[in-house]
Amino acid sequence: MAGGIVVDAGRGLSAAQVAVAKANHVPKRSSRSLAAIVRANFCTLFNLVIGVLWLLILVFGEWQDSVFGLIMLANVLVGVVQELRAKRTLDRLAVVGQSPVTVRRDGLEQEIAPEQVVLGDLVLLAPGDHLLVDGEVVESAGLEVDESLLTGEADPVPKRPGDRVLSGSFAVAGAGAFTATAVGTDAYAVRLAEEAARFHLSHSELRDGIKRFIRYVTWLVIPIGALLMYSQLRHSVDFGTAITGAVAGIVTMIPEGLVLMTSIAFAIGVVRLGRRRCLVQELPAIEGLARVDVLCLDKTGTLTAGGMELGEVLPLRDGEPVTDALAALAGADPRPNATARAILERHPAAPWRALATVPFSSARKWSGADFGPHGTWVLGAPDILLTPHDQGYAQAAELSATGARVLALCRTTTLPESGAPEAEPVALVTLKQRIRPDARETLRYFEKQGVTVKVISGDSAVAVSAIATELGIPGGDRAVDARTLPEDDEEKLAEVLAANTVFGRVTPQQKRQFVGALRARGHTVAMTGDGVNDVLALKDADLGIAMGAGSPATKAVAQVVLLDNRFATLPHVVGEGRRVLANIERVSGLFLTKTFFAIVLALTTGVAGMMFPFTPRHSTLVNAVTIGIPALFLALAPTLERAKPGFVPRVLRFAVPAGVFCAIAVLVAYSAAATGTLEQDRTSAVLALFLTTWWVLVLVARPLTRGRIVLVAAMAGLFALALAIPAVRELFTLQPGGARADLIAVGVSVAAAAAISVAVKATGTLRA
């Protein structure tokens, strides 16, 4: 009985019971709701500050100075639209990437979507299946469940009828069925914020750095804004003019477009990857893509295509029922794996009844069954079941050296729960694996991009070495047998990992240790995989990448899922991450230069008690042509720069000196032109501000490709048009004060531009 529903373990729920039972409705992991997106874009502290300042201008100033408010609304709307676009892409891909759940209803097995599971459903399990709901086991054929995502204990737990199973765990061996006793938000993993996902949320230096900027600027805006407001009110006899000057200073201090550009870059990155059938389950994972410098690959399903074909069956002893034994072992598994399916395609199941079975697991490397009068048989890795003195051992090694996967079929007397049985070799079985046609080219890409590839596989070291050598992986001919590696010496393990590229006979726990050792050496590690034996390593890696055809458990813990199973998609995935991160760093330099320039200017004018050098309409014009418009293009431009740590200090080393020299240029130009009207003096300041910030744009845009040259030239042209067209000049209150004032502004700007170049070059932030 589950939740008051009487469940027939043999037939499962009836259609009538399903119709009234509670369904498994849980929040989607892929994206946030529409309300959350709108709230996140509109309800920010900066938007509140800008909104109040906008109202002040509308009440006390002129409408031309309120344009910054309209731009803020436009920015927010663009951000909402882009994130909604990304949300639709994510939600659509999430549905495609869902692994169906097998249930028994009305006595028939059927596959349904995860949200269609209801309380009381009889859920069937096979190796690799992710448990989405809690339940009680009612059937078990050697069923073993890995609960490490919940408990941290890596050893699989055998499950028998009556045992409890929890959502967030996954089946690793055997088969079974359980009755769902808690679904939706009542399930254990959902109550713990979907435990598998919560255990590994992608760290984002970029996100944390921007939040830090915002927090610091917020604390600075309040006191400096108050000082500026007091100074302007005290200096000006015209209340409207005072408010306008104060608002201009405060608005310029706020890097309101920085968060917007970050959101747009991430959202468009998601959409671009979605077009390549790549599901990004956590947005910060895009940043992780850019930082990866070590890529750990599982051979099967990544370098080789999924599925296998039965090759040769080589008897080692005469008179043995090799074919029947193989077929019986494959048929004894109610949910056959790839090896069993390959055997059954060639040899239909023999009519032998299994009295006891030990299912295959990645840790054991073998499976077996007791067929009563037909004997007890095991099938598994030759180097696990055989000794060097056994018949067939040397032959198996020779076959593995060709790249074939080799299994040993043996007779035994017992089926131990752990360790390997004492076995008598009867035959060798070869399986054919197909190398992905795009694997070689993809590996060459990572080599050129400075990403180190490590092949870690559960297959024999000889077989993995043969595949790696064929693909031209450096060091592929020197595969390491992971059974010879130290278990407790992490430093020694890290040294072996640094010196070698290809590893065979790696257990699931060792894969996890490999990832940990590499991360301990300061590497950013991505792990790809498709099997249940990859789950622990995928979870612990900086970035887990699962194949779409992989087990539900791997897709549950990965941040990125390649829905089309194409290894060749990975270069596009990494390239998109690099594009997003490098470009956000560029635009961050622009926005924070403006912020530091405004802080210095506001402090100086506030302390000196002088009128602010320009109005909001002036800052709107300059910001549009030197920051807003170019930032949008730069944020989306292609780039292959690999992300480097130290985002925050690097941006500060650029923005602080650039902002200070921009402020000095504006103050000098404004003071030197103090012989004309206030509008003329402010026009000189605006000219100096444009020229210095335009040069900052040139520095940020480097290296200057043809497209970027066109961009910076177009921005200069737009500003020139604003000065040349009378209607635009009047709109922005631009009144040049004569040749002398203009020449002073230009001369000061040239000097400031040279100083900025020297300063950023000295700090190592100037791109070549």
N, C-alpha and C positions, 0 to 999 in steps of 0.2 A: 504494500500500500504506500502511495506517495501523495501527500497533501490531501488525504481523504479519498483518493482514487485507487480502486482495486485494479492492479496490473497483472495480467496473465503473462508470465515470463516466456511462455512459448509463442504467444501470438502478439504481445505488445498491446498498445492501446487500440481501441476501435476508432473509427472515424467520428462517431458521436462523442466519445470521450475527448478526442483531440479538439473538437469544436468548442468545448467549454473549459478546457484546461488553460492555465496561465502560460503565456508565451515567453520566450527568452529574449525580451527586449532589453538591450544594453546600449549605452552611448557609443557612437562610432568613434574609433580611434583616429581616423584619417583627417578629420577637420572639425572646426568648431561651428556652432550654429549661426544662423543668420543674425539673430539678436546679439550674440556674442561678438560677431564681426563688426556690426554697426556700433555697438557700445565701445568696443576697443578703439575704433577709429575716431569716434566723436567725443567720447567722455574722457578727455585727457586734461591734465593740469594746464598744459600749454594752450590748448584750445579754449579753456576757461579764461585764461589771462588775455589771450588775443580777443576773445569775444567781449570782455569788459572794455578793453581798449578801443575796440571797434565802435561800441556804443558811445563812448566818450567823444570820439571823433564825429560821429553822426549828430551828436547833440551840440557840441561846442566848436567843431571844426568845419571844414569844407568837404563836400562829397568826394572830391578827387583824392583826398587823403585817406578815404575809407576803402580804396581798392584792395588793400592787403587783406581785408576781411573776406572779400569775394574770392580772392586767390586761396585763402585758407579753406573755404567751403569747397572750392573746386578740387583742391588737393585731397581733402577728406573723401569726397565722392569718388575720385579716381582710385584712392586706396581701397575703398569698399568694393568698387566694381572689380578691381583686379583680384582681390582676395576671394570674392564670390566666384569669379571665373576659375580660380585655383580650386576652390571648394567643390565646384561641380566636377572638375576633372578628377579630383581625389575621390569623391564619392562614387563616381562612375567606375573608376579603376578598382576601388575597394570592393565593389560588388563583383566585378570580373575576377578579382584575385581571391575571393572567398573560397575556402575549402568546404565542400559540402559535408554534411554530417550523415552518417548511415544509421538509420533507425529501423526497427521492426514494428510494423503496424498491421493489424489484421492478419498476422501470420506471414506477411511479405516484407522483404528487405527493400528499402527505398532510400534514395539520397535526397536530402532536403537542405535548404539554406539554414545557417546557424540560428537566425531569428525565428525560424519556424519550429524549432524544438520546443516542446511544451512540458510542463510538469507531469511526471509519470511516464514519459517516453522511455522506451527501451533502446538505449544507444549502444551500437556495436563498435568495438575497438579493434584496431590493427596497429602494428608498429608504425610510429610516426604520427598517430592521431593525437591532436590536441584536445584536451578535455575542456569544454566550454561551460559545463554546468557541473554541479555537485551531484553525487549519487551513491548508490549502494550496489556492489557487484552481485550479479545473479548468475553469471556464467564465466568460467575461467579455463582457458587451455594454455597453461604456462604464462598467463598474463603477468607482465612486470611493468610497473609505472615509475617514471622518474619524477620525483617531487622536488628536485633541486631548486627550481625557480621559486618554490614556496619556503622550503626548509633550509636550503643551502647544502643539504646532504646529497652527494653525487651518486651514491650507490642506488641502483634500482630497487624498488620495493615489490616483492611478489604479492599479488592480490588474489584472494580466494573468495568464493561466494560468502556474502555477509559483510565483507570489508567495505570500508568507506573510501571513496575516491573524491578528490577535490579539483575544482576548476583551476586552471593554471598549470596543472601537471600534464604529462604526455606519456603515451604508451611507447615502450622501447622494445618489447619482445612479447611473443605469444599473441593470443587473441582473447576476446571476452565480450561481455555485455554488462551494462549497469542500468539501473532505473534512476532517472533524473529525480532527485529529491529537493533541489533548490535551483531555480533558474532566474535569469534577469539580474536585477540588483540584489537579490537574496543570495546569489552564488558567492562563494568564498573569495575568489579572485576579484570579482567586481567590487565587493565590499572593501577590498584592499587596493582600490583604484587600478584594477586590471593588473595584477601583480607582475606578470611577465613583462609588460611594457614599463611598469613603474620602476622595476629594478634597474632599467637602463634607459634613462632619458638623455638624449644627446646633449653633451656640454657645448655651450656656445660662447666662445670668447667674444665674438662679435656682439651678440645680444647683451651679454653682461657688460661689455665695454660701453655700448651706447646707453644702457640704463645708468651706468655710472656718470657718463657725460651729462645726461638729463638731470640727474640728481644734483650734481655740482652746480650746473647752470641755474637750476631752480633756486638754490640757496643764494646764488649771487644776484639773480634778477630782482629779488624782493628788496634787499637793502639798497642796491644801486639804483633801482627804479624809483624808490622813495626819495633818495638823494637828488636824482635828476628832476623829479616832479617838483620838489621843493625849490631847487635852483631855478627852474624855468618860471615858476610862479612868482618867485621873488624878483627875477631879473626883468620880466616883461610886464608892461602895463596892460597888455591885451591878454585876457584870460584864455581866449581861443588859441592864440599863437603859442602861449605857454603850454597848453595841453597838447597841441600838435607836436611841438618840439620834444616834449617828454615821451609821448607815445612813439615817436620815430625812434628814439633811443632804445626804448624797452623792446619794441617789436624786432628791431635789428639784432638784439641779443639772443633772441629765441631761435634755435635751430629747428624750427617746426617741420621743415621738409626732410630732415634727416631720417626720422622714423618712417615717414611716408616712402622715401626712396628705398629704404631697407625692406619694407613690406612689399613694395612693387617688385623689387629684384627677386625676393624669395618666391613671390606668387608666380611671376613669369617663369622662373626656373622650374617650378612645379609643373606648370602647363607644358613647357618645352619637353620636360622629361616624360610627361604623360603621353605626349604624341609618340614617344618611342616605347610606349607600353611599359613604363617604369613607374611603379607606385612608391611615392615617398610618404612613409607613414608618420614621420616626425619632421616638421619643417626645418629645425636646426640641423637635420642630417645633411642638408645641402652644404652647410658650412663644413661638416666633417668630411665630405667628399673632397673639398679643396685642400684639406690638410694632410690627407693620407700620404704616407711615404713608405709603408710596407703593406703589401697585399698578400694575404694568406689564402691559398686556393685549395679546395678539395678536388682531387682528380676526377672522381666519378661524378658525372652530372655537370661538371664545370669545364674541364679540359676535354672530357669525353662526352659524347651525346648520351642522353638517357636511354635506358633499356639495354638489354644484351641479347646475344644470339648464342645458342648452344653450338660449340665447335666440335672437337673430337672427344670421344669417350674411349680411353685407352686402358683395357683390362690389364691387371697385374697378376691375376691368378685365373686359372682355367676353371670352368664349371660353376662359376658364381652367377647368380641372377642379377647382373649389374643393372640392366635396363629396368627390370621390375623394382629393384631397390631404389633407384633414382626416382622413378615415377611415384613410388609409394611415399618417399620422403617429401617430394614436392607437393603431393596431394594431401599430406597429413596436416599441412598448414591451412587453416580455414581462410586466411587472408594472405595469399602467397606474395613474397617479395619478388624483386626483379629476377633473381637467380631461379627461384622456383617457377616463375612464369615462363622463363626461357626453356626450362626442362619440360614443362607441361606442353609447350607448343610442339615439341618434337615427340614426346612420349606421354600419352594420356595416362591418368592415374591408374596404378595397379590396384586390384581388389584386395589389398592387404589392410586389415584393420589394426590401427595403432592402439596399443594398450596404455602406453605412456609416451609423452613427447617432451622434448626440451627445445623450445623455439630458438631461432637464431637471434643473436644480439651482437652488437658491435664490440662489446667487451669480451664475449666468449670466442667469437670468430668461428663458431660451429653450431650446427643444429642436429638433432637426432630423434629417433623414435624406436620404441620396442614393439615389434610386430608379432610377438608371440612365437608361433612355430616357425615363422620365417626369419627369426633372429632380430638382433638389435643392431641398428645401422646409424652411422653418423656421417655427416657431410660438412667439410669445412676447409680451412686454410691448411695446406700441407705442412708448413713450418710450425703449426700449432699441434696437429694431430700426429705427425710423424717425427721420428728422430733421424739424425744423419745416417744411422745404420739401417734404417728401414728401406725395403724395396720401393723404388719410385721416388725417393726423396731427391736424389741427384737429377732425375729426369724432370721432376717438377720445377726445380731451379732453372734448368735449361729452357723449359717452356716459358717460364715467367720472364726470362731474359729477352724473349722476343716481344714482350709487351702484352701477351695473353694473360687473362686471369685464370688461374689454375686452382681447382679444388680437389681434395682427396676424398674418395668414398671408402669408408672403412667399416669393418665389423667390430663389435665390442660386446662386452658382457654386461656393462652397467652404464647408466646415464647420470653422471655426477651433476649436482646443482652448480658447482663451481669448479674451475680448473678444467683440464682436458682429460678425456677418458683414455684408458689403455686400449689402443686400437690396432687392428690388423689391416694393412692397406689392401684394397681390392681393385681399385681403379683410379685413374686420374681423369678429371673432367676439365675441359677447357671452355672458356666463354670468350666470345669476341666483343671487344669494345671499340667503338668508332670515335676517332679523334674529331672534335668539332672542326669544320673547315675554316672557321674564322679564328681559331685559337692562336695560330702562329702570328698572324698580323696583330692581334690584340696584345699579345705578349711583347711584341716589338714596340708597340706604342708606349707601354708602361716603362720599358727599358729606356726609351728616349726621354721620357718625362721624369726620369730619376726616381721612379717608384720601384722598390725592391720586391720581387715576387718570391714567395715561399710556398712550395707545394707540400702539403701535409695530408697524407692519405692513410686510410686503414688497410690498404692493399699491401702486398709484400714490397719490400724496398726494391727488389730486382724489377718487378713489374712497373712500379712507379718510375724507376730510373729509365726504363726503356721508353716510356711515353715522353718523359721530360727530355731525353736525348733526341728523340725524333722531332720534338718541337723546338729544339735548339736553345733550351733553357740553360743559362750558364751554371755550371756545376752539376748538371743533370746526371752525369755519369758517375757521380760520387754520392749516391743516395745513402742516407743514414737509417739504420734499423732502430726505430725509437725504443725498442726493448732494451737496447744497450745504454740508454741515456740515464743520467742520475735522476732520482725521483725527488730528493729533498734539497738538492743544492741548486738554488735558482740562479746563482751567479755562474756556475759551471754550465748550466743549461743555456743561459743567455750567450755564453761564449760559443757554444756549439751552434746555436742558431745563427750567430753572426758569421760564422765561418762556412756554413753549408746552406744549400738551397732546397734540396729535395729530401723528404723524410717519408718512410714507409712504416707500416705496422704501428701507426699512431692511434692510441686509444682516445675515446671521447674526453676523458679527463686530461690526457696529455695535450690535446688540442687546446684545451682551456689554459693549461700551464704555459704552452707556447705563447699564446696571446698575452698572458700576464707578464711573462719574461720580456717580451719585446716592448710592451708598454713601460715596464720598469726602466728600460734603457732610453726612454724619452721618445720612442717612436709613436706615430699616430697609425694605428693598425686597423685595416679593413679585413673582414673575414667573409668569404663567400662559401656557400654550401647549400645542399638540398636535402640532406638526410638527417635522420634523428640524431645521428652521432655528431652532428655539427652544432647542435642547439646551444650547448654550454659555451662553446667558443664564440658563436655569433652573439650571444648575450653579453659576454665580457669584452668583446672588441669595441673600439671606439665607434666603429660603423659595421653593422651586420647587414650583409647583402644576401638575400635568399632568391633561389630560382622559383619561378611561378609554379613549376610542376613538382616542386619539393614537398616535403611533408608539411602538414598543417602546423606542426610545432615550430619548424624553422621560420615559416612566414609570420608566426605570432610574435617572435622575439626580434625579428629583423627590422631595421629602420627603412630599408629599401628592398623592394621585391621586383625582380625582373620578370614581368608577366609573360613575356614571349620566350623565356629561357635562353636568350641569346647572350653568350659570353661577350660578343662583339658590342653589346650595348654599354659595357662598362666604361670604355673610353669616353663616350658621350656623357655618361653619368659623372665621371670625374671632371671632365672639361666644363660641364655646367656648373659644378660646385666652384671651380676655380674662377670662372667668369663672374659669378655672383659675388664671391668674397673680395676679389681684387677690385672690382668696380665699386663696391660699397666703400672700400677703403679710400678710393679716389674721391668719391663724392663727400665722404666724411671730412676729408681735408678742406673741401670748399666750404661746407656749412660751418665747420668749427673755426675756420679763418674769419668768417663773418661774425661769429659769436665773440671771439676774442677782440676783434677790431672794435665791435660795439661796446664791449666792457671797458676797454681802455678809453674810448671816446666819451662814454657816459661818465666815467669817473673824473676825467679831466675837466669836462664842461661843468659837471656838478660841483667839483671843488673850486674851480676858477670862477664860477658864477657867470658863465658866458652863455649865449644862445646856442642851442644845438645846431650843428652845421647844415642840417638838411631836414626835410619833412618826410612823413610816411610815403608820399607819392614818389619822392626822389629815391628812397630805398627800394620801393616796389620796382621801379624801372631798372635800377642797377642790379638788384638781386635777380630779376627775371633774366637778364642777358648774360650775367656772369655766373649764376648759380642754378636757378630754377630750370631753365630750358636746357642748358648744357648737361646738368646733372642727370636729367631724364635720359639723354642719349648715352652718356658715359656709363650709366648704371646698366645699360642693356648691351653694351658693345662687347664683341668677342675678345677673349684674351686667354692665354695659356699659362699665365703666371701662377706658380704654386704658392699657396698661402703660407705665410710664415708666422710663428708666434710673436707676440708683442704688439698686437694691433693698437692698443690704447697708447702706450708710450710713443710708438712710431707716428701716429696721427698727431699727437700733442707736439712732438718735436717739429713737425711741419707747421701746424696751425698757429702755435703761439708766436713764433717770430714773424710769420707772415701777417698775422692779425695786428701785431704791434706796429710794424712798419707801415701798414695800410693806414692805421690811425694817425701816425705821425705825419704822413703825407697829406691827409685830409686836414689836419689841424694847421699845418704850415700853409697850405693853399688857402684855407679859409681866413687865417689871420693876415696873410700877405695881401689878400684882396679886400681888406676891410676899409676900402675907400669908396665903395659903391653902395648900392642899396642892399638890404638884407637878401633879397632874391638873387642879386648878382653875386654876392659873396657866397651864397649857398650853391649857386651854379658852378663856381670855381671848385668848391669842395666836392660836388658831385662828379665833375670831370676828373679830379684827382682820384676819387674813390673808384670810378669806373676803370681808369687806366691801371691802377695798382691791382685791383681784383681781377681784371682781365688777364694780367700777367700771371697771377696765381692760377687762373684757369689754364693758361698755356703750360705751366709747370705740372699741374695735375694731369693734364691730358697726355703728357709724354709717356712713351715714344710717339711722336707725331706722325701717325699714318695719314694717308690721303684723306680719309674720312674725318679724322680729327682736325686736320688743317682747315678743311672746309667748315667744320663746326665753329672753331674759334674765330675764323674770318667772318663767318655769318653773324656772330654775336657782335663783333666790332661794327659791321655794317648796319645792324639794327640800331645800335646806339647812335651812329652817325646820322641815320635817317631821323631819329628822334630829335636831334639837334637841328636838322635841316628843314623839317616840315613844320611850318608855323603852327598848324593846329595841334600837333603833338607837343611842340614846345610850350604852347599855352596850357595844354592839359596838365603837363608836368611842371609848370612854372619854371621853365628854364630861360634865364636871361643872362647870356654871356656878358661879362663886364669889360670886354675889350681885349685887344691883343696882349697887353701887358699881363693881365690877370690870367689869360689862357696860357701864355708861355710859362708863367710861374707854375701853374698847375701841372703842365706837361713836364717841365724840368724837375719839379719835386717828385713826380710820379716815376720818371726814369731813374732817379737816384734811389727811390724806395724799391723799385723793381730789382735794381742791381743788388741792393742790400738783402732783399728777400732771397735772391738766387744764391748769394754767398752763404747766407745763414742756413738754408735748407741743405745746401751741398755739404756744409761742414757737419751737419747732423746726420748725413747719410740717407736722407729721405728723398733726394732729388733723383728721379728716374732718368736714365740715359735716353 
